[in-house]
Amino acid sequence: MLRYARNDKGPSDHPTKRGGNKLQSIELARKVVNAIADKKGSDIILLDLRSISLLADYFVICSGESERQVKAIVNEVTEKIKAEGVRPLHIEGDSSSGWVLVDYGGVIVHVFSPIMRSYYQLEKLWSNALVVVRMQ
């Protein structure tokens, strides 16, 4: 289990400044969902992890039907969220791997190819999380 040192702050204290004001994790997660929808990402799901994990407040999981679409979704998310004054803490993977993770602290975005999504089955792994949004 991930633990924070006494002086460290948990995921919901990380986000992200927008002109000096913190962008709350739920606001950030909803903006991510909208950016994914703008690029026609499929099977978008927003999971609330706050009651079951210290890893993050929310996971946003979606699929892109091709390597090109996965890349377009990641670019759209990072650009739209950057416009809000928020930059990712880390980006892992690339579109050719079939899984890109974008870490915003309180919100972690997973963009999968359909094959990798069915292989890893994150929704099943995190099945105790509350589903906030599901878009087919």
C-alpha positions in Angstrom: 0.0 0.0 0.0 1.2 3.5 -0.8 1.9 5.6 2.2 2.9 9.2 2.5 5.5 10.5 4.9 4.2 12.9 7.5 5.1 16.0 5.6 3.9 14.7 2.3 0.4 15.4 1.1 -2.0 12.8 -0.3 -3.2 12.8 -3.9 -6.0 15.3 -3.4 -3.6 17.9 -2.1 -1.3 17.6 -5.2 -3.4 19.0 -7.9 -2.7 21.6 -9.7 -2.8 25.2 -9.6 -4.9 27.4 -11.8 -4.0 31.0 -11.3 -3.2 30.3 -7.6 -6.4 28.4 -7.0 -6.3 24.6 -6.7 -8.3 22.8 -9.3 -10.2 20.1 -7.3 -9.7 16.5 -8.3 -13.3 16.0 -9.4 -13.2 19.1 -11.6 -10.0 17.9 -13.2 -11.4 14.4 -13.7 -14.5 15.8 -15.4 -12.4 18.0 -17.7 -10.4 14.9 -18.6 -13.6 13.0 -19.4 -14.7 15.8 -21.6 -11.4 16.0 -23.4 -11.5 12.2 -24.1 -15.1 12.5 -25.4 -14.0 15.3 -27.7 -11.5 12.9 -29.4 -14.2 10.1 -29.6 -12.5 7.9 -26.9 -14.7 4.9 -26.3 -15.9 3.2 -23.1 -15.0 6.1 -20.8 -15.2 5.4 -17.1 -14.6 7.7 -14.2 -13.9 5.8 -10.9 -14.0 7.4 -7.4 -11.2 5.7 -5.5 -11.2 7.9 -2.4 -12.8 5.4 -0.1 -10.7 2.5 -1.1 -7.2 3.8 -2.0 -4.6 6.4 -1.2 -3.1 6.0 -4.7 -5.4 8.6 -6.3 -8.8 10.2 -5.8 -10.0 9.2 -9.3 -9.1 7.0 -12.2 -10.3 7.9 -15.7 -10.1 4.9 -18.0 -10.8 4.9 -21.8 -10.0 3.2 -25.0 -8.7 4.4 -28.3 -9.5 2.3 -31.3 -6.1 2.7 -33.0 -2.5 3.8 -32.0 -3.2 7.1 -33.7 -6.4 7.7 -31.7 -4.7 6.8 -28.4 -2.0 9.4 -29.1 -4.7 12.0 -30.1 -6.6 11.3 -26.9 -3.5 11.8 -24.7 -2.5 14.9 -26.6 -6.1 16.4 -26.2 -6.1 15.6 -22.5 -2.7 17.1 -21.8 -3.4 20.2 -23.9 -6.8 20.9 -22.5 -5.7 20.4 -18.9 -2.5 22.5 -19.5 -4.8 25.3 -20.6 -6.3 25.1 -17.1 -2.7 25.7 -15.7 -2.2 22.0 -14.8 0.6 19.9 -16.0 1.0 16.1 -15.4 3.3 14.9 -12.8 4.3 12.0 -15.0 3.4 10.3 -18.3 4.2 6.7 -18.7 4.0 4.6 -21.9 3.2 5.6 -25.4 0.6 4.9 -28.0 2.6 2.1 -29.6 2.6 0.2 -26.3 -1.3 0.2 -26.1 -1.4 1.9 -22.7 -0.6 5.5 -21.7 -0.8 6.6 -18.1 -1.1 10.3 -17.4 -0.6 11.1 -13.7 -2.1 14.3 -12.3 -1.7 13.3 -8.7 -5.3 13.1 -7.6 -6.4 12.0 -11.0 -4.8 9.2 -13.0 -5.7 8.8 -16.7 -5.4 5.4 -18.4 -5.7 5.4 -22.2 -5.7 1.9 -23.6 -5.9 0.1 -26.9 -8.9 -2.4 -26.8 -6.5 -5.4 -26.6 -4.5 -4.0 -23.7 -7.6 -2.9 -21.9 -9.1 -6.3 -22.0 -5.8 -7.8 -20.9 -5.3 -5.6 -17.8 -9.0 -5.2 -16.8 -8.5 -2.3 -14.5 -12.2 -1.9 -14.0 -12.3 -5.4 -12.6 -9.3 -4.8 -10.4 -10.9 -1.7 -9.0 -14.4 -3.0 -8.9 -15.0 -1.7 -5.4 -14.7 1.8 -6.6 -17.7 4.0 -7.2 -18.5 4.6 -10.8 -19.1 8.3 -11.3 -19.4 8.4 -15.1 -19.7 5.7 -17.7 -19.9 6.6 -21.4 -20.0 3.9 -24.0 
